[in-house]
């Protein structure tokens, strides 16, 4: 049950001018339960928000400040960190010490051990000398629909990546119920160029990305370890799978298609659709589509929704689960606000965009 609040909770957004930060601001601006009280960013420090981003006016024209933990704590009760990997670890220990509860959008606190993070993010591990194992152990993995019991008391949340969000929402019901083999799982995923962030990158230039579809990170993409970690937890045993992402010539949206071999070849798409409906019946941000209806990324554009569809190939005994999200909302900023909602006892979908901009 949602808990009413007499006054909005104060929220700081650090890394406010990146794509993740901008989406977070847009959602918080109209949220009934939160007040945007602090904007942080090293490169933009000293600039007024309107001068920096006149296309997204805020109720109060805040000045962007250096993200010093003491300044953040003086202005906010919660902080959403939308920073490159490695940087959040320099802020989190002091923020928690000062009583600020944190949702981190980077990968710094997605793994329960520092060694797992260092193995997956080896280049960042060389740059950042971290000694915060206790906070890695404490952090809650913020895949909201699968963390409802842990989030209310969490001080620190490591929000999932966009690919793991779409993939795990599709995969975990099957693994939890033991309905597919643990071997041979394949995830084929496609995403828009905004997933690469706002900083200039050659492969994201219009001339490079337009009219082209390209795989990347084909073997050993960083999100593979994250997906396998949660998949193994759901299955109760070690899971290794194949994950291949592709860059699509669109700005936003993500489609993950998950393939697995059914243990019981007699199961039908109708049977499995019922399983997904039961699994997610109390989760308003997840919609299960009728059998034979396959999702489009356009159907979730600018929303915190995930749409899931299940098909079964009787010929091969394969189940195919399709999952679409907006990579910047349900895959990033919206999921952060969803975490904040649960952490503060509000309705899980409070203040979140649920209807798409279509077409």
C-alpha positions in Angstrom: 0.0 0.0 0.0 1.3 3.5 -0.9 2.1 5.7 2.0 0.9 9.3 1.8 3.5 12.1 2.4 2.8 15.5 3.8 5.5 17.2 1.7 7.5 16.2 -1.4 10.9 14.6 -0.9 13.9 16.6 -2.0 15.8 15.0 -4.9 19.2 15.9 -6.3 20.1 14.8 -9.9 23.9 14.5 -10.6 24.9 14.5 -14.2 21.7 16.4 -15.1 22.6 17.4 -18.6 23.2 13.9 -20.0 20.4 12.0 -21.6 19.7 10.0 -18.4 19.8 13.2 -16.3 17.5 15.1 -18.7 14.9 12.3 -18.7 15.1 12.1 -14.9 14.5 15.9 -14.6 11.5 15.7 -17.0 9.8 13.1 -14.9 10.6 14.7 -11.5 9.4 18.1 -12.7 5.8 16.8 -12.7 6.0 14.2 -10.0 3.6 14.8 -7.1 5.9 13.3 -4.5 9.3 14.8 -5.2 10.8 18.2 -5.4 13.9 18.8 -7.5 16.3 20.6 -5.2 19.8 20.2 -6.6 21.5 19.9 -10.0 25.0 18.7 -10.1 27.6 18.5 -12.8 31.3 19.3 -13.0 31.5 20.5 -16.6 28.3 22.6 -16.2 29.0 24.0 -12.7 28.1 27.7 -12.3 25.6 27.8 -15.2 21.9 28.4 -14.7 19.8 25.6 -15.9 17.9 27.7 -18.4 21.2 28.9 -20.0 22.3 25.3 -20.2 19.1 23.6 -21.4 16.5 26.3 -22.5 14.4 23.5 -24.2 13.6 21.9 -20.8 12.6 24.7 -18.4 12.2 23.8 -14.8 9.9 25.3 -12.2 12.9 26.9 -10.6 15.9 28.0 -12.6 18.5 26.2 -10.5 22.2 26.8 -10.9 24.2 23.7 -11.6 26.7 23.1 -8.8 29.8 20.9 -8.3 28.6 17.6 -7.0 30.1 17.8 -3.6 28.5 15.3 -1.2 28.1 17.8 1.7 26.4 20.3 -0.6 24.1 17.6 -2.0 23.2 16.4 1.5 22.4 20.0 2.6 19.8 20.3 -0.2 18.4 16.8 -0.8 17.2 13.6 0.9 17.7 11.5 -2.2 20.2 11.6 -5.1 20.0 10.1 -8.6 23.5 9.7 -10.0 23.6 9.7 -13.8 27.4 9.6 -14.3 29.9 7.6 -16.3 31.0 4.3 -14.8 33.4 4.7 -11.9 32.5 8.3 -10.8 29.6 7.4 -8.6 31.9 5.4 -6.3 33.6 8.6 -5.4 30.3 10.1 -4.1 28.3 7.3 -2.6 30.2 6.5 0.6 30.0 10.1 1.8 26.4 10.6 0.7 25.3 7.5 2.6 27.3 8.7 5.6 25.4 12.0 5.5 22.0 10.2 5.3 21.3 10.7 1.6 19.7 7.7 -0.1 21.0 7.0 -3.6 19.9 5.5 -6.9 22.9 5.0 -9.1 22.3 4.7 -12.9 25.9 3.6 -13.6 27.2 0.1 -13.2 29.2 0.9 -10.0 26.8 -0.9 -7.6 25.1 -3.5 -9.8 27.4 -6.3 -8.7 27.6 -7.5 -5.1 31.4 -7.7 -5.1 34.0 -5.2 -6.2 35.9 -8.0 -7.9 32.9 -8.7 -10.2 32.7 -5.1 -11.1 36.5 -4.9 -11.8 36.4 -8.0 -14.0 33.6 -6.6 -16.1 34.6 -2.9 -16.1 38.4 -3.5 -16.3 39.3 -0.2 -18.0 37.4 1.8 -15.2 39.0 -0.4 -12.6 42.4 0.7 -13.7 41.4 4.4 -13.5 39.4 4.3 -10.2 41.0 2.8 -7.1 37.9 1.7 -5.3 37.7 0.4 -1.7 34.0 0.3 -1.2 33.2 -3.4 -1.0 30.8 -2.9 1.9 28.6 -0.7 -0.3 28.7 -3.1 -3.2 27.4 -5.8 -0.8 24.7 -3.5 0.6 23.3 -2.2 -2.7 20.0 -3.5 -4.0 19.8 -4.4 -7.7 17.0 -2.1 -8.8 15.0 -4.2 -11.3 11.9 -2.9 -9.6 9.5 -5.8 -10.4 11.9 -8.3 -8.9 13.1 -6.1 -6.0 9.8 -5.0 -4.4 10.7 -6.4 -1.0 14.2 -5.0 -0.8 13.7 -1.5 -2.1 11.6 0.1 0.7 14.5 0.0 3.1 17.3 0.4 0.6 19.9 3.2 1.2 21.7 2.4 -2.1 20.2 1.1 -5.3 22.2 0.1 -8.4 19.7 0.5 -11.3 20.0 -2.1 -14.1 21.3 -1.3 -17.5 18.8 -1.0 -20.4 19.6 -4.3 -22.0 19.4 -6.3 -18.7 16.1 -4.6 -17.9 14.4 -5.7 -21.1 16.1 -9.1 -21.2 15.6 -10.1 -17.6 11.9 -9.1 -17.5 11.5 -11.5 -20.4 13.7 -14.3 -19.1 13.3 -14.5 -15.4 9.8 -16.0 -15.2 10.9 -19.0 -17.3 14.0 -19.6 -15.3 12.3 -19.1 -11.9 9.8 -21.8 -12.8 12.4 -24.1 -14.4 10.6 -24.2 -17.7 13.6 -23.8 -20.0 17.0 -25.5 -20.2 19.8 -23.6 -18.7 22.0 -24.1 -21.8 21.5 -22.5 -25.2 19.8 -19.4 -24.1 20.2 -16.6 -26.7 19.3 -12.9 -26.4 19.2 -10.9 -29.6 18.8 -7.2 -28.7 18.4 -4.0 -30.7 18.6 -0.4 -29.5 18.6 3.2 -30.6 21.6 5.5 -30.7 20.7 7.4 -27.5 21.9 4.3 -25.5 25.4 5.5 -26.3 24.9 8.7 -24.3 25.2 12.4 -25.2 29.0 12.7 -25.6 30.1 12.7 -29.3 31.1 9.3 -30.7 32.0 8.6 -34.3 29.8 5.5 -34.7 26.7 7.5 -33.5 27.1 10.2 -36.1 24.1 10.5 -38.4 26.2 9.6 -41.5 27.4 6.4 -39.7 24.3 5.2 -37.9 21.5 6.1 -40.4 20.3 3.5 -42.9 22.5 0.9 -41.1 22.1 -2.0 -38.6 25.3 -3.1 -36.9 26.1 -5.6 -34.1 28.6 -4.6 -31.5 30.1 -6.2 -28.4 29.4 -9.5 -30.0 31.4 -11.6 -27.5 31.7 -10.3 -23.9 29.5 -7.3 -23.9 29.5 -5.8 -20.4 25.8 -6.4 -19.9 26.3 -10.1 -20.4 27.7 -10.6 -16.9 24.9 -8.5 -15.4 22.2 -10.6 -17.1 23.9 -13.9 -16.2 24.1 -12.9 -12.6 20.4 -12.3 -12.2 19.5 -15.2 -14.5 21.6 -17.5 -12.3 19.8 -16.2 -9.2 16.4 -16.8 -10.7 17.4 -20.3 -11.9 19.1 -21.3 -8.7 22.2 -22.4 -10.6 24.9 -21.0 -12.9 23.6 -19.8 -16.2 25.7 -18.9 -19.2 24.0 -17.4 -22.2 24.7 -15.7 -25.5 23.9 -12.0 -25.7 24.4 -9.9 -28.9 23.3 -6.2 -29.1 22.7 -4.3 -32.3 22.6 -0.6 -33.0 19.5 0.5 -34.9 19.0 3.8 -36.9 16.5 5.2 -34.4 17.0 7.6 -31.5 15.3 5.6 -28.7 13.8 2.2 -28.0 15.0 -1.3 -27.3 13.8 -4.7 -28.3 15.2 -7.9 -26.7 14.2 -11.2 -28.2 15.0 -14.1 -25.9 15.3 -17.7 -27.1 15.2 -20.8 -24.9 14.5 -24.5 -25.2 11.4 -25.7 -23.3 11.8 -28.6 -20.9 8.2 -29.6 -21.6 7.6 -29.4 -25.4 3.9 -29.7 -24.7 3.7 -26.2 -23.3 1.9 -23.7 -25.5 2.2 -19.9 -26.0 -1.1 -19.6 -24.2 0.2 -21.5 -21.2 3.3 -19.3 -21.0 1.4 -16.1 -21.6 -0.8 -17.0 -18.6 2.4 -17.5 -16.5 3.6 -14.0 -17.5 0.2 -12.5 -16.7 0.3 -14.0 -13.2 3.9 -13.0 -12.6 3.4 -9.4 -13.5 -0.3 -8.9 -12.6 0.5 -6.5 -9.8 3.1 -4.5 -11.8 1.5 -1.7 -13.7 4.6 -0.9 -15.7 4.5 -4.4 -17.4 1.9 -5.3 -20.0 1.7 -8.8 -21.4 0.4 -8.9 -25.0 -2.1 -11.4 -26.4 -0.6 -14.4 -28.2 0.2 -13.5 -31.8 0.7 -9.8 -31.1 4.3 -8.8 -31.3 5.6 -5.6 -29.7 7.1 -2.5 -31.4 9.5 -0.1 -29.8 7.2 2.7 -30.9 4.5 1.4 -28.6 6.5 2.3 -25.5 8.2 5.5 -26.8 8.6 8.0 -23.9 6.9 5.7 -21.4 8.0 3.6 -18.4 6.2 0.6 -19.8 7.6 -2.8 -20.9 5.6 -4.8 -23.3 6.2 -8.6 -23.5 4.9 -11.2 -25.9 5.5 -15.0 -25.9 5.6 -17.4 -28.8 6.4 -21.1 -29.0 7.8 -22.9 -32.0 6.5 -26.4 -31.7 8.8 -27.6 -34.5 12.0 -26.8 -32.4 10.5 -26.7 -28.9 11.8 -23.2 -28.6 10.1 -20.4 -26.7 10.6 -16.9 -28.0 10.0 -14.0 -25.7 9.9 -10.5 -27.1 10.3 -7.5 -24.7 10.3 -3.8 -25.7 11.1 -0.7 -23.5 12.2 2.9 -24.0 15.9 2.6 -23.2 16.0 6.1 -21.7 12.8 5.7 -19.5 12.1 2.1 -18.3 15.7 1.3 -19.2 17.2 4.3 -17.2 15.5 7.4 -15.8 12.0 6.0 -15.4 13.3 3.0 -13.6 15.3 5.3 -11.2 12.1 7.2 -10.3 10.2 3.9 -10.0 12.9 2.8 -7.5 12.4 6.1 -5.6 8.6 5.6 -5.6 9.0 2.2 -3.8 11.7 3.5 -1.5 9.4 6.2 -0.3 6.2 4.2 -0.1 4.5 5.8 -3.0 2.5 4.0 -5.8 5.1 2.2 -7.9 3.9 4.1 -11.1 3.5 7.5 -9.4 4.5 10.4 -11.7 5.7 8.1 -14.5 4.7 8.4 -18.2 2.6 5.5 -19.2 1.1 6.4 -22.5 3.3 6.5 -25.6 3.9 9.3 -28.1 2.5 7.6 -31.2 3.3 7.5 -34.0 
